[in-house]
Amino acid sequence: LARALFGTGGYRVVAVSRPGYLGTPLSLGRSPEEQADLCAGVLDELGIASAVVAAVSGGGQCALQFALRHAARCQALILVSACSAPLATRTPPRFHLMTLLARIPALAAVLQRKAAADPEGAAARSIPDAALRRRTLDHPEAGPLLRDLVASVGRDLALRLSGAENDIRQSRQDFAYPFWRISSPTLTIHGSGDELVPIQSARDLAASVPRAQLLEIPGGSHVSLFTHLDLVRS
């Protein structure tokens, strides 16, 4: 995700595995507020005074709380297809499949090999439009990055599941953040056709944050970072 958003040059990236992901215990912080404070602790440990904060999808709540709770350390805020308001959309069927696969490692390995052998079929679940899918996979940077992302989802499912389940729970709770208190320059990037996080939440955020801009991608889906890579990067 970081390579897709920022490319390879000129940035030092600190990629955080939030609680529930890849060995970080969920008990360290279930709420976005707790997770934001943990991120500040990571910066303390690394001796980093401040940073640009970027978040994709379910990381949005944590990033917004970081901007609110640690304003002096947030140089800027970038939100891509990010959750910023309570969600009423249904949990994708593929998440229920992932939950099952996490409990049957042998079956998960078979499907992972199948996805590696047929990247277009694997990408079809997130990019249903055949022409856009082919164009994305053929893109010299977006294609390899999307293939890496699809492959990574299949790896270590059991070490990702509790974090994903917690993100879903947090996104379904009733919450309202005081966006007008966010002082960092903010860019929210969102596809108008996002099937998981409705575009209206990004529009509302951009209208409420004093120094915010919205890049709305016409027809873009939840994976607009990959399908419209050049536009997003620019």
N, C-alpha and C positions, 0 to 999 in steps of 0.2 A: 504493500500500500504506500509506504513512504517512497519507494523507488518510482512508483507510478506518478505520485503527486509532484515530487521534487526533482526527479531525474537522478543523475549520479554526481553532479559537480557542484562544489561551492557550499555545501551544507554539512553540518554535523548532525546526525539524526540520533535521538535517543528514543528507541522504540520500546514502549512499556507494555508488558503483559499484565493487564489489570487483574484484580482478584477473580479467581475461577478459571484463569487461562494459563496453560502451559507451566504448571507447577507453582503459581502464586496462589496461596490458600484463599479461598473465598471468605474465610473468617476474618481476614485482614480488613475487609471493608466491602459491605454489600451495597451501601447507598452511594449515589454519585458524589455526595459531599465527602464521605470518608475516602473515596477513591481519589478525589481531587487533592485532599490533604496528603495522601500517600505519594502522589506525583510530586508535590512540593518537597516531600522528604527525599525523593530520588534526586531531585536537583541539589538539595543540600548535600547529599552524600557524594555527588559528583563535582561539587564546587561550582555549580552553574547558577549565576545570579538570576537570570531571566531567559526566556525562550519564546519563540513562536510556537503556539499550540495548534496542532492540526488533529482533527478527528474525523472518522468516517463512520457512518451508520450508528450503531449502538454506543460508540464512544462519545457521542455528542453531549449527553448529559454530564459526563465527567468533565469534559472540556469547558462547558459553560460554567460549571461550578468552580473550576479552577480560575476562570476569568473573573468570577464574582468574589471568590474568597481570597485570591492571591493576585489582586489586580496589578500590583507593582512588579510582579514577576512575569506577567503575560504581555509580551511585546506586541503580539497580534494574535488573532484568532481566525482559523480557517476551518470551516465546517463543510463536509462533503456528504451529501445524501444523509445528513445527520438527524438524529432524533432530538427535537427541541420542544416537543409538546406531547401530551398523552396520546398514545396510539390506540385506535379502535380497529385497525385492520387485523385480519385473521393471521395467525401464525402460519407461515408457509408450510405446505405438506412436506417439503423436503427436510424441514427441521425435525419433524416427527420421524422421518426415515433415519436421519442422523442419530437421533436418540436411540433408535433400535440398533443401528450398526455399532454404536459405541459399546454395546453390551455383547456384540458378537464379532470379535476382532477378525476371525477368519473370513467372514462374509464381507467385512469392510475392506479387507485386503484385496479380495476378488474384484469388488466394485472399483477400487482405486486403480487396479491394473487396467480395467475396462475403460475408465475415464482417461488414463494416459494413452491408451491405444486409439481412442476416439474423442479427441478434444472438442470437436465441433458438437458432437452429441452431448458432451458434458456441459458445454457452454450454452446449449439450447435452453436449459432450465432458467437461466438468468437473462438470455438475449433471444427471445422467441423469433424476432424478425430475421429471416434467413440472410438477407442481403447485408444487413448491419452486422450480423454475427460473422459472416465471411470477411467483411471489410475489417472488422476488429481483429480477427485472428491473423489476417494477412498483414496487418500493420507491423512494421519492423520492431517497434517497442511495445505497443499495446498487446500484440499477440503473445509473445513470450511471457510477459508479466501476467496476463490473464491465465495462461496455462499454469504458471507457477502458483497462482492463487487457487485455482481449482484443485491442483494437486495437494496444496497445503491443507485445504479443508479436510481432505481425507486422511491426513496423517494425525496420529495422536488424538483421535476423536475424544477418547475418554478424558484427556487432559484439557479439553476445551469446553466440554458439555456444561459443566456447572456455571461457567462464566456466561455462556450464551443463554442458559435458562434464567440466570439472574438479570441479564440485560432485558430479556423479554418481560420479566416481572416488573422491573423498574419502569419500563416504558408504558406499562398498562396502569400504573398508579396515577392518582390525581395529583398533578404537580403544576405549579405556575412559577416561573422564575422571573425576578425583577430585571428584565432585559435592559431597562433604561439606566441601570446602574453599571452596565458594562462599559468601561472607558477605553478598552483596547480597540484599535481599528479592526474591523471584522469583515470577513468575506464568507458568504454562504453560497455554496454551489449546489444546485439541485435540478434534477430533471422534472419537467412538468408531468411526465407520465410515470413517475416513481410509484411502483405498486405496493411498496412496503411503508414508506414514510411520505405522506401526502405533501405536495408542493406548498399547500397553504401554510403549513407550519414554518417553512422557510420564508415565505412572504411576510408573515406576521413578525418573525424575528427581525428581518431586515428593516421593517417599518418601525420597530421599537428600540433597537440599539442605536444610540446617537451617531456612531461612526461606522455604520454598516453599509455594505453593498451586496446586492444579490446578483449572481450570474444564474439566470434561469435558462436551462437548456431545453428548447422546444422538443417535446416528445421523448426526452431522455428518461431512462429507467433508473433503477436503484444502482446500477453499475455504470453510470455515466462517466465515472472516472476512467474507465477503460474504453468504452465505446466512443467517447469524445475526448480522448487523451490530450491531443494537441490544444484544443480549445481550453480545457481545464488548466493545463499548465500555463498557457499564455495569460 
